[in-house]
């Protein structure tokens, strides 16, 4: 689908349907979108998606940073024809927008990653497959045709597994590898902690692992859990085990009989955390693939400059949506210094805090080449599945298109020259 003139077309379609008393499937207002999703999701599902680290000060800082900046519109510039497309790593994208990797999408909707993949493909918007997906990358890629997709990599303690993930990503048509570098271990997330809820314990969000031949071979060879380290046998723990077995390839009964589902969860936890990862390790990944590699989780300009020096092809300014470190710098505050450090040598993408098309314009005006959205499309997925995710993407791009014209810009390149002023945040 072409996103040309999407702002006017999307807006008109909503108003015309309104004449017949029809309201949008998903709210267009960000807070209403989140609240509608909360009403249809389970308590644990919403906590996992919406929650942040600690007292969630970083989450608030991400949004406050947008409130402290304002675009300065210019007038009478003939913006009848507007061009949203950009070039990124040799591919023409219909808009400066990608879908950020979000794990455990089955917490939002049963169709999970597959529904999002179809929505992204319908619009030609790149989807970044998550390492913590609920659907294997090959299945999602098969639903996307020639539409662009990338793969987000968590580098586990098992190098052979990392290499297998990258090889699989190449084979299923991923066009870039996004190495997440701010999650070498999980952050302190009170919403999940207070519910005693971690989806991986039920086998959720580990489909990339259970579909991987290297991981499954390791599971088959793994020793049983040491005595005294297993969860107590309760109705809840039994349900969690059955859920993990249901998700394990080969059938639930077989997974229960062989113990593969239980060992897969145990093995995942033994492998996931890799706090020992350091800059020197990147050479191994760089030698492994010819695909562009981006580091996701950059907020310091020195780290951005070093990413260039180590052969990385891009950076994503991100604090993981405020899910890792509380009281961390807001991504929009970090963006200008990162852009200055990179000096145009590699693309700078931005995520954490984007909720609207106007937010996207602000980030681009401050130097981002493109932006990634996360929670908003997950909320759309929760509300109305594939169509809900697509509606949210279309709404954000439509606002971006209209607002771009309203500030006097005809292209994304012109947005990068738009004036942005800093103001005192509203109390």
Secondary structure, 3 states (H helix, E strand, C coil): CCCCCHHHHHHHHHHHHHHCCCCCCCCCCHHHHHHHHHHHCCHHHHHHHHCCCCCCHHHHHHHHHHHCEEECCCCCCCCCCCECCEEECCEEECCCEEECCCCCHHHCCCCHHHHHHHHHHHHCCEEEECCCCCCCHHHHHHHHCCCCEEEEECCCCCHHHHHHHHHHHHHCCCCEEEEECCCCCCCCCHHHHHHCCCHHHHCCCCHHHHCCHHHHHHHHHCCCCCCCCCCCCCHHHHHHHHHHHHHCCCCHHHHHHHCHHHHHHHHHHHHHCCCCCCHHHHHHHHHHCCCEEEEEEECCHHHHHHHHHCCCCEEEECCHHHCCCCCCCCHHHHHHHHHHHHCCCCEEEECCCCCCHHHHHHHHHCCCCEEEECHHHHHHHHHHHHHHHHHHHHHHHHHHHHHHHHCCCCEHHHHCCCCEEECCCCC
